[in-house]
Amino acid sequence: MDELTVDQLAARAGVTVRTVRFYSTRGLLPPPTIGPRRVGRYGSDHLSRLALIEELQNQGMTLAAIERYLQRLPDDISAHDLAIHRAVVASWMPDTVDEATRGELEGRVGRELDDDELKRLEAMGVLSRTEDPDLFRVDPGMVQLGVRLLDVPISQEAILAAREVMIEHTRSAARELSRLFKEEVWEPYRESEPDEERVEEMKSLSAHMQPLVVQALLTAFQRSMNEELRGAFPEERAPSTGPVGR
């Protein structure tokens, strides 16, 4: 039932009325129900959507990325489903994107970075520039790997091509895993009572699944890579990707 005024909604969500109106103009929130005296009324779906937006922001997503994320949700999604989305996002999304100056970034990776190396890291998606030329948005989960790749004797074009291959196939795997997750886990929760305890159970389950899925993907990839290398170098000892599958 839509029973909250915009002031009550803002207070419950911990944001300002101005923020609610701004999100509404950007299409991040559905319009309110117009009640007596032309007063807009908001409900639990608006509150859940605000909580999801906050979680997405906490994970470092830009407003434009949040808009794209919300546009992919069904128009008739319920407050309960929005709460489940929030639980899954909290436990599966990567770490928040950090902001760091050039000096702070160099201190983090333990080396100086020249302008060409910064451009290469930007091309790899490790960092992005801000309006301040000395301030960067940095993906903390990628920064160490990106810096290590700077010293690999392989062209930038080959690194970017490999990145595109990885993105394409991991997205495909993620799409199939999401389908299984929806059918085997999501749908049963949709049929349950929409309370906070159920949402916490979903969050806990999702958090436990994440390392298992990541390890399974890593193991499968290492074994597949070793098989491909053995096929590519039948006359020689193929270089190994790691201890798994040798």
N, C-alpha and C positions, 0 to 999 in steps of 0.2 A: 504494500500500500504506500502511495506517495503522500507523506505526511510532514516532511521537513521543509522549512523555508530555506532560502539560500543562506541566511545567517546561521541557522541551525546545522545545515549541511557542512558549511565551512568549519564551524566549531567542532563538530564530530570528527571531521577528517583532519583537523589540525592545520588547515590552510586558511588563507584569507578569502574574503568574498571576491576580491579582485581576481584571485587565481582561478576560482570557480568560473567566473564570467569569461576569463581569458581562455580557459580550456574549452568552454562551450563554444566560443567563437571559432576556435580551431577545429571543432568537430570531435574533440576527444571525449566529450560528454554528450549524451543524448539530451534533447530539449526536455524541460520539465513539463509536468502536467499543469495546465492552467486551471486554477481553482476559482473560488468566489473572489470577487473584486480584482480579478486579473492577476492574482498572486501565484507565482510559480511554486509548484510543490515537487520535492525531490524524494526519492526512495532509496531502498537498500542497494539497488543496482548502481545508482550514482555513487553511493558511499564505497561500494566494492571497487568500482572503476577508479575512483580517486586513490584508493589504497594500492591498486595495481600500478597506476601511473607512478606513484611514489616509489614502489619497489623497482620499477624499470629505471627510474632516475637514479636510485641508489646503486644500480648495477652499471651506471655510467652511460646509459643510452641518451642520445640527444633527443630533442623534442621531435625532430623530423623522423627519427628511427622509431620513436614511440607511436607517432601517428601511423606509420606503416604497419607496426605490430598490431595496433588496435583495429586497423582497417581489415585485417585478415580474420578477425573474430566474427562469429555469426551475429547478425543484427538482433536476433532474439535471445542472445546469451543471458543466462540468469545470474543473479547475484552470487548464488552458490558456485556456479562454474567460474565466475570471475575470481572468487576466493581461491578456488583450486588452481587457477592460472597463477595467481600470486604465489601460492605455496611452491609450485613447480619452478617458477622463475627464481625464487629466493634460493632454492637448493641446486639448480642446474646452471644458472647463468654464470659466466666467468666473473672473475674479480672486477671490482670497479676500476674504470679507467682513471689513472692518476694524472696529475699535472705536475710537471717538473721543469725547472730551468735547465739550461744546457749544463751548467756546473753540477747540479743535482743529478742529472742523468749520467754524467761522466763518473760521478762518485759512486753511483749505484752499480755501474758495469765495470768499474775499476780501470778505466782507460780514457784517454782523450779521444774525441770524435771530431774529425774534420768535416767540412761542409759537404764533401762528396759522400762520406759515410752516412751523414744524417739524411741525405737525399735517398740513399739506398735503403735505409731503415724505413723511410716514409713510403717508398715504393713497395716494400714488403708488408706494409700495414702495421708495423710495429709502433709507429708514432705518427702523429699528425700535428701540423702547425696551428697556432692560434693567431689572433690579431697581434699579440706581443711576439716579436721575432725571437725573443730569448726564452719563450715559454712553449712547452710541447705537451700534448696529450699522449700519454704513454700506456700501452697495453702491458701491464705487469706480468702477465702470463707468457708474453712473447719476447720481452726485451732481451733476456739472456740468450735465447736461441738466435734471435736476430743478430746480435753482436757476434756470436760465434760464427754465423754464416758469412760475416764480413771477411773472415780469414780463410774461408774455403776456396780452393783454386777452381772455381767454376764461375761462369759468366753470370751477370745479373739477369740476363734474359732467361737463362736456364733455371735459375732460382725462381723467377716469377712464373715460368711455365710449370714448374713442379708445384708451386703453390696453387695454381689454378686447378691442376689435376687433383690435388689433395682436397681442395674446397669442393669441387664437383662431386667427388665420390663420398666424402664424409657427409655432405648434405643429403646424398641419396640414402646412405645408411641411416642418418638421423631421421629422415622422412619415414622409412620403414619401421624404425624402432618407435617413433612417435605413434604410428598407426597401431602397433601392437600394444603400446602403453595405453592408448585411448580405449581399445577394445577390451583389454584384460583388466585394466585398473580404473581408468576414468569412468567408464560407463557404470560399473557397480557403485562407485561413489556418487554419481549423479542421482542414482535411485535411493540413496540413503538420506537421512535427515540432514539438512544444511546447518550444522552447528560447528562451533569453533574447534571442538575436540576432533571432529572428523577431518577438518582442514589440517590440523596439526599432525594427525595420523598420515595423511597424504604427504605432507612435507617430510616427515621422518622416513617414510617408505621411499620417497624420491631421492632423499639424501643418501640412503643406503644403497640404492640401485646405481647411483652415478659411478662410484669407483669400480663396481663390478663390470659395468658396461664398458668403461674406459679400458680396464685391463683386458677384457675379452677382445675389444677392437685392436688393441696393441699387439696382443698375442697372435691374432689372426693375421694382422698385417705383416708381422715379422716372419711368420711361417710362409706366407704367400710370397714375400719379397725374396726369401732364401730360395724358394722353388724357382722363381723367375730368373734369379741370377745363375742358378745351376743350369737352367736351360739356355741362358744366353752365353755362358762360358763353359761348354761341355768338355773342352780340352784342358781347362785350367781349373785351379781351385778358385771357386767364385768368392768374391769378398762377402763377408757376412754382415748382416744388419744387427746381430746381437746374439745372445746365448740361446734364445728360444728357437727350436726347430732345427738345430744343427745336428 
